[in-house]
């Protein structure tokens, strides 16, 4: 059996846990392939092909899971996150569960849960898939970003705001949630559009079916940037657009039957003490 490994690049504890994983995997006859530079530099890591893996293990926080998604998505591999962060909505496993988790990996006792992705297509620019969100936002601190929003090529309205977040259900607990959007069960398929600090009395999140096409057109020469899962894709010029749709492929998450969404939300947000 082969699994891939992705590490948080700056957390010492991630490296320590990874070494424990490598020792535990070797004892169980599991080969571990380094997916990123941090994992590949560990002693005892395998130099095999990730395409032969059955699972990608991410050790860190939600950002590390997103990095694992980038690597695993083209290969259709499921991802299992080990949470070393503070919240970690995307990472199911806690550090204390590592030995039990390796036992279940060895026995292939996991279930694959598919999650809708997002696709950003910049006019005359790149097309990129993401898991959490696509953010179109201002790049000048004291200036709003006018953005004309089209739904299926029909003008909906023009927002003057710090930006707009289009989130998947999985990404609803990230930036979208901070901007006032709802927390949504990650298995739902929908587009959640939330304006960030809009200069308007209307500031509600709008929910669209995944077949909709949302287009955002820069309405001034003030610089506007586009990010997919916090990766900067560059700026939009006046009149240039970015199309946002459901992705062409689904992200695959391995679940060991841990807490389901209501309990995860309760635990991660500290609501279980009320």
C-alpha positions in Angstrom: 0.0 0.0 0.0 1.2 3.5 -0.8 0.0 6.9 0.6 1.1 10.4 -0.1 2.2 12.9 2.5 1.9 16.7 2.6 3.3 18.8 5.5 2.8 22.4 6.8 6.0 24.1 5.7 6.6 26.1 8.8 5.4 24.1 11.8 8.0 22.1 13.6 5.3 19.9 15.1 4.2 18.9 11.6 7.6 17.4 11.0 7.6 15.6 14.3 4.2 14.1 13.6 5.3 13.2 10.1 8.3 11.2 11.5 5.9 9.4 13.8 3.7 8.6 10.8 6.7 7.3 8.8 7.7 5.0 11.7 4.1 3.8 12.2 3.6 3.3 8.4 6.9 1.3 8.1 5.8 -1.0 10.9 2.5 -1.7 9.0 4.1 -2.2 5.6 2.8 1.1 4.2 5.0 3.1 1.8 4.9 6.9 2.1 5.5 9.1 -0.9 6.5 12.8 -0.4 4.1 15.1 -2.2 5.8 18.4 -1.4 9.3 19.5 -0.7 8.9 19.4 3.1 7.7 15.8 3.1 10.1 14.7 0.4 13.1 15.8 2.5 12.3 13.5 5.4 14.5 10.5 6.0 12.6 7.3 5.2 10.3 8.8 2.6 9.7 6.8 -0.5 10.6 8.3 -4.0 7.7 6.5 -5.7 5.0 7.9 -7.9 2.1 9.7 -6.2 -0.3 8.3 -8.9 0.2 4.9 -7.4 -1.0 6.1 -4.0 -4.4 5.3 -2.5 -4.7 8.2 -0.2 -3.0 11.6 0.6 -2.4 12.4 4.2 -2.1 16.1 5.1 -0.5 17.2 8.4 -1.0 20.8 9.4 -4.1 23.0 9.2 -6.7 23.8 6.6 -4.1 25.5 4.4 -2.2 22.3 4.3 -5.3 20.4 3.3 -5.9 22.9 0.5 -2.3 22.3 -0.7 -3.0 18.6 -0.7 -6.2 19.2 -2.7 -4.1 20.9 -5.4 -1.9 17.8 -5.7 -4.6 15.1 -5.3 -7.4 16.6 -7.4 -5.8 15.8 -10.9 -5.2 12.2 -9.8 -8.6 11.7 -8.1 -7.0 10.7 -4.8 -8.9 11.1 -1.5 -7.4 13.3 1.2 -7.3 12.8 4.9 -6.3 15.8 7.1 -4.5 15.6 10.4 -5.3 18.9 12.3 -2.4 20.7 14.1 -4.1 24.1 13.7 -6.6 25.9 16.0 -9.8 25.3 14.1 -9.3 23.0 11.1 -12.7 22.4 9.6 -11.1 20.5 6.7 -9.0 18.2 8.8 -10.9 15.3 10.4 -8.2 13.6 12.5 -6.6 15.0 15.6 -2.9 14.3 16.5 -3.9 12.0 19.4 -5.7 9.7 16.9 -2.7 9.0 14.7 -2.0 5.4 15.8 -5.6 4.4 15.4 -5.8 6.2 12.0 -2.8 4.3 10.7 -4.4 1.1 11.7 -7.5 2.1 9.7 -5.5 3.2 6.7 -3.7 -0.2 6.7 -7.1 -1.9 6.8 -8.4 0.5 4.2 -11.3 1.4 6.5 -12.3 4.7 5.2 -15.3 6.1 3.2 -14.8 8.6 0.4 -16.9 11.8 0.5 -17.1 13.9 -2.6 -17.1 17.7 -2.4 -18.0 20.2 -5.1 -15.1 22.4 -6.3 -15.1 25.8 -7.9 -13.6 27.0 -11.2 -12.4 30.5 -12.0 -11.8 31.4 -15.7 -10.1 34.8 -16.1 -10.8 36.4 -19.5 -7.6 36.1 -21.5 -6.0 34.5 -18.5 -5.7 31.2 -16.6 -8.4 28.7 -15.6 -8.0 27.4 -12.0 -9.9 25.0 -9.8 -10.2 25.5 -6.1 -12.0 23.9 -3.1 -12.9 26.7 -0.7 -13.5 30.0 -2.4 -12.8 32.5 -5.2 -12.3 36.0 -4.0 -12.4 39.1 -6.2 -11.3 42.1 -4.1 -9.8 45.6 -4.1 -6.0 46.1 -3.9 -6.1 49.8 -2.7 -6.8 50.2 1.0 -8.9 53.3 0.8 -10.8 52.6 -2.4 -13.9 50.4 -3.0 -13.9 47.9 -5.9 -16.9 48.4 -8.3 -17.8 45.0 -9.6 -20.6 44.3 -12.1 -22.1 40.9 -11.4 -23.7 38.8 -14.1 -25.8 35.6 -13.6 -25.9 33.5 -16.7 -24.8 36.5 -18.8 -27.6 38.7 -17.5 -26.6 41.7 -15.4 -27.7 41.3 -11.8 -26.3 44.4 -10.1 -23.1 46.4 -9.6 -21.5 46.1 -6.2 -19.3 48.7 -4.6 -17.5 46.8 -1.9 -14.1 45.6 -0.6 -14.7 42.5 -2.6 -16.9 39.5 -3.3 -16.4 35.9 -2.1 -17.9 33.0 -4.0 -17.6 29.9 -1.8 -18.4 26.3 -2.1 -20.3 24.6 0.8 -16.9 23.3 2.0 -15.5 26.8 2.0 -18.5 28.3 3.7 -16.7 28.2 7.1 -13.7 30.1 5.8 -13.6 33.7 4.5 -17.3 33.6 3.5 -18.2 32.9 7.1 -16.1 35.8 8.3 -17.9 38.1 5.8 -21.3 37.2 7.2 -22.1 34.1 5.1 -23.8 31.0 6.4 -22.1 27.8 7.7 -23.2 25.1 5.3 -23.0 21.3 5.4 -19.9 20.6 3.1 -21.6 17.9 1.1 -24.2 20.4 -0.4 -23.7 21.6 -4.0 -24.3 25.3 -4.4 -22.5 28.6 -5.0 -22.6 31.1 -2.1 -21.9 34.7 -3.1 -21.2 37.2 -0.3 -20.1 40.8 -0.7 -17.3 41.9 1.7 -18.1 45.2 3.4 -20.5 46.4 0.7 -21.4 50.1 0.4 -25.1 49.3 0.3 -28.0 48.4 2.6 -28.2 45.1 0.8 -25.6 42.7 2.1 -27.2 39.3 2.2 -25.5 36.1 0.9 -27.0 34.8 -2.3 -27.2 31.1 -2.9 -27.2 29.8 -6.5 -27.6 26.3 -7.9 -24.3 24.9 -9.1 -25.3 25.1 -12.8 -25.3 28.9 -12.7 -22.5 30.9 -14.2 -21.4 33.9 -12.2 -19.3 36.6 -13.9 -17.6 39.5 -12.3 -16.4 42.5 -14.4 -14.0 45.1 -13.1 -15.8 48.5 -13.2 -12.9 50.9 -12.8 -9.2 51.3 -13.3 -8.6 50.7 -9.6 -6.7 47.4 -9.2 -8.8 44.4 -8.5 -7.3 41.0 -7.7 -8.5 37.4 -8.0 -7.6 34.7 -5.6 -8.5 31.0 -5.6 -8.0 29.3 -2.2 -5.8 32.2 -1.2 -3.6 31.7 -4.3 -3.2 35.0 -6.2 -4.1 34.7 -9.9 -3.3 38.4 -10.7 -5.5 41.4 -11.3 -8.4 42.4 -13.5 -8.2 45.4 -15.9 -11.1 47.7 -16.5 -13.8 45.7 -18.3 -12.0 42.4 -17.8 -14.0 39.5 -16.3 -13.7 36.4 -14.3 -16.3 33.6 -14.7 -17.0 31.4 -11.6 -18.8 28.0 -11.9 -18.9 24.7 -10.2 -15.7 22.8 -11.0 -15.4 20.1 -13.6 -14.1 17.5 -11.0 -15.0 16.8 -7.3 -12.5 16.8 -4.5 -12.5 13.5 -2.6 -12.1 13.4 1.2 -11.5 10.2 3.1 -13.5 10.1 6.3 -13.0 7.7 9.2 -16.5 8.1 10.5 -15.6 11.0 12.8 -17.8 13.9 13.8 -20.4 14.9 11.3 -21.0 18.6 10.3 -23.3 19.7 13.1 -21.0 18.3 15.8 -17.9 19.5 14.0 -19.4 23.1 13.9 -20.3 22.8 17.5 -16.9 21.6 18.6 -14.7 23.9 16.3 -16.6 27.1 17.2 -16.7 26.3 20.9 -20.5 26.0 21.0 -20.5 22.7 22.9 -19.9 24.6 26.2 -23.0 26.7 26.0 
